[in-house]
Every structure is written in structure tokens, then in C-alpha cells.
Amino acid sequence: MTPGIHSQTVGTGDRPALAIHCMLGSAEIWTPVLTPLGDRITATTFDLPGHGQSAPWQADPAPGAYQTLATRIAAGFIDRPVDLIGHSFGASVALRIAVGAPEAIRSLTLVEPVLFSSVRGTPVWEAWSERQSHLITLMAQGRFEDAARSFMGVWGAGVPWDALPQKQRDRFTRQMPIIENVSQANFTDPADIFRPGGLEAVDTPVMLIYGQRSPEICPAVCEAIAARLPDVGVASIPGAGHMAPLTHPKQVSDLIAMNLDRS
């Protein structure tokens, strides 16, 4: 275990699992999703650096530095083939692990991976690149609260910024430097996750999930990834947005269970 990283387990089943949360979330988001599967899996969840009860992130400006750190931490919890689960940024980390070590994965469930580079050059990519540029500009100007308000307006659970508790708004604002490093990696893929032949080597069952009300780039990314995987299903959750594990835990749990059945 990496020092300073808080982790916990959910379930007592025979199959080891690892679940990786989204940006600005915490390991707790997985509890209602994974608890119904507790007789099948023993799932490890952990707080990413600078999130939940884990230690702060020691900022590194290198492109993709945070994703690399998160990947190393997640891989440290794997000592035999696991059912690997990720949401948003966590799904991109899970995909990076699967591409790098497909033999370590028993099944792979990805909820809205933010590997935006997978749709590079398409109209949806161009539109969201402009949004990304605006976010980066806000942070370059030191307007981190405005950046947090903008980010949560798109990727949050639908609660208006001004309705959030002040403590939560302050935390999201402090976490914006992490978002800056991660979001740039989402558009540039410095780890080359989408490289030729990488996804094709992931021969375990994969389930890609997106919310029916999510930003249009999310289903586009899921379809781009699915097109290169040999054993894959794609599911849309009616009425859900990007934060489906939080707002629609039963549906996400049922889809994970379906993928467990295939592996």
C-alpha cells in the first residue's frame, strides 16, 4: 500500500476487485454500488491523492503526472487477476492498467472513461477542446473558484454550485490544480493508452457504461474504445448523467454483475 493513501474493502466474496473513483470524489462513492455484489467479490476502494482521507497531492506539472501516480497506486493493490472497475478519471486509469497488463485483469467495467483523445479530430472533440481551453484559462488567471464552478456545472451530480455547502465548494476549489493536470492528459493521452494494438490486447470481458443525459463526448468515447475491444458490451443508463455511480448505483451495480457473469 502506498503511504498516505486511505483504502477500504467492500464485500467478502471470493473474487478480488478494485474500484477507482472519479475526480473530486472519494472511495465512498463505490459503497452503495459494490455492497450488493459483496457475496461475489471482495472489492478494494481507495481515495486518490488529494481526495477523501488520503494525503494531499505533491503537485507535479509534468503532463499526465497525476494519472501516472494514480496508476502506480492502483496497480499496487493488484496481486492476482482482478475485476477492475473505474469511473471517469478512474476508468481511464483502469483502462491504462488493462492495456499495460491485460493478464492482470479478469473483467473490466468502465463508467464514462474520460479518454477524450480517443475521438480526436471529430466535431465533438473540437467542441470540448474549446471548453477545455476556457477551463485552463480560468486557472491560469488564478480564478480557481470560477473554474470549479464551471467544472462541476458539467461533471457534477446536478446540484447548483451555490447550493453546495461552503466547505465542499472550498474543497473543490483547492482541488482544481489536480483537475488541470488530469484534464490536459485527457485530451493528449501522454501515456499512449489509445496506441495501436493496445486495446486489442485486452481480451477479458469489458463493459462500457455511460449516462443517457451525459455530455455528448461521453458516449462518443465509449463507442470509440468499444470499437477496438474484442469482447465488449456498451450500456446506457436512462436518466443518468456523468455521476451515475452516485445517482444510479443500482443500475451500475447490475451492469457490473452482468460483466462478472461473463468472466
N, C-alpha and C positions, 0 to 999 in steps of 0.2 A: 504494500500500500504506500502511496506517495505521502510523505509528511505534509500535514496541514490540510489534507483532503478528508472531508467527512463522508462516510458511507453508511449504508444500512442494507438490510435484507428484507425481502417480502416473500413469503411462502416457504414451504418445506418440501417441495416436490423433488423428484429425482434428477430433473434436468436443470443444469446451471444456465442462468440467463443473466444478461447485463443490459440495463436500460440507461440511456444517456439523454438528459433533458435539454431544453431549448435555452437560448439566450434570455437572460433576465428571469429565468425560472429557478427551480431547485429540484432536488431528488423527490421531494414530497409530491410533486405533480403525478408521479407514477403510482402512488399507493392505491388509489381507487381503481386504476386501470389493471394493476397486476394482482391485487388481492383475490379476485375471482379465479385466477389461474394458480393459486397457491398450492393446490394439491398436485400440480403437474410440474411446476418449476420452483426453484429457489433463485430469486432474482436479486442481484446486487444493483443498487442505485447509489449514485454519489453526486455531491454538489461540485460543480465545476469551480475552478479558481475564481475568487471574487463573487461567488454566489452562495446563498444559503449559509451554512455553518463552516464552509471551507475558508482557508486563508485568502487574503487579497492576492490579486494577480500582480506579479512583478513585471511591470509593463516592458514590452519588447517591441520596438517599431518595425521589426523585420516583417515583410509580407507573409501572412499566414502563420505568424509565430504562435498565436493563441490556439489555432486549430492543431498545430503540431504538438503543443503542450497537452491539449485535451486528448489527442490521440494516444500519446505516450501514457497518460494516466489511465485511460480506459483499457489499453492493452495490458497494463499491469494487473488488471483484475481477471485476466483470462489465463487459465492454466490447463484447460481442456476445451474441446469444441462446445460453443455456447449458442443459445438462442439470443441473437443480438438485436436490440430494439433501440430506435432513436427517433427523436422528434426535432424537426427544424435543423438548427445547427448540430444537435446531437445525431440526427440522421446522416448528416454529411460526414461526421466523424465515424459513425458506424460503417458507412459506405467506404470510407478510406481504409478502415481496418480490413473490411471484407476483400477489397481489391488487393491490398498488400499481403494478406494471409488468408486466402479463401479456405484453407484447410482448418482454420480455427473456428469456422462458423458452421453451426448446424442448421439454423434458419436465420433469415434477415427480414425484419419488419421496419419499414421506413415511413414515418409520417411527415410528409412535406419536406423532404431534404431541400436545402437552400443552395444547391449547386447550380447557381444561375448561369454559370459559364457553359452548361450543357446545352443551352439554347442560344448561344452567342450568334449574333448576326440576324436573328429573327426580329420582326416588329415588336414583339412583347419584350424581348431583351433590350431593344433600343429605348423603349418607353421606361422600363425600370432602371436602366442606366442613368437616365436623366434624374429620376427620383434619388438614386444613389448619390449623384453629384451634388444635389441640393443638400442632402444629409451631411456629406463630407464638408461642404462649405460652411454649414452652421457650426460644426465642431471646430473647423479651422479658425472661425471667428470667436471661439470660446463660448458659443451660445449652446451650452450643453443641455440646459433645461428645454430650450426650444427643440433641440434635436431629439431629446427623449419624448417630448410631446408628439412630435412628428412620427417617430418610430412606433410608439405604442398605438397611435391612431390607425396604423396599418396592420401591425403584427400583434396587437394585444387581444384581449378577450372581449372587446366591445365596450368596456367601461370608459366613459369620458375621462380625460386627464384630470379635470377639476373635481371629479367625483372620487378620485383615488385619495387615500389618506396621505397626509403630508409626508409621513415617514417613508411611505412607499415611493412617492414622487422623488424624494431626495435620493433614495437608493438607486432608482432607475437613472437619475441624472449622473450620479457618481460612476455608474457602470458604462457610460457612453464611450469612454476610451476603448473598452473591450469591443463594443459594437463596431467602432471604427476599424479596428484591426480585422475583425471577423468579416464584416460586410465587404471590405475590399477583397478578401480572399474568396468570397462567394462569387464574385464576378470575374476573378482572374484565375482561379484554381491553381495556385502556386505549387501544390503537391501533385498536380497532374493526375487527379483521380479519374478524370474522363479520358485518359490516354487510350490509344488504340490497343485493343486486346485485354485491357484491364477488367472491364465489366464482364466481358465474355468468359473470363476465367472463374467467375462466381457461379458455381454450378449447384449451389444449395437453393432451396425454395426461398423466393423473395416475395414479399407483399409490399406494394407501394400504396399509400393512403393519402388522400387529400380531401379537404372540406369543400362541399359544393359551393359555399359562399366565400371561399378563399380568393386572394388576389389571383388574377389570370395567369401569372407566371408560375404558380404552384402546380396546377395540372399539366402545364406545358413541360415543366422539368420532370415530373413523374413519367410522362409519356416518353420523353427523350431518353431517360435512363432505362425504362422498361424495354424500349426497342432493341437494346443491346444485351439484355439478360436472357439466358437460355431457359430459365424456369421461373416465371414471374406472373403475378396477378396484380391488377390495379383496381382499387376500390375508391369510390367517392361516398362520403358520409353526408346524407341530406341534411341541410340546415346548419351544418358546421362551418366554422371558419378555420383560421390557421391554428387556433388553440384547441383543437379537437380533444386532445388528451384531458384537458381541463373541463371543457364544456360538454363533451360527449364521451365520457370514459367507458361506458358500457359498450358502445359501438366499436371503439378502438380495441377494447379487450376481446370482443367477439372476433374481430378480424385477426388479432394476434393468435387467438385459439385456432382459427382456421388454418393459419400458416404453420402452427405447431403440428397440426394433424397431417400436414403434407411432408413433414420431415422426420 
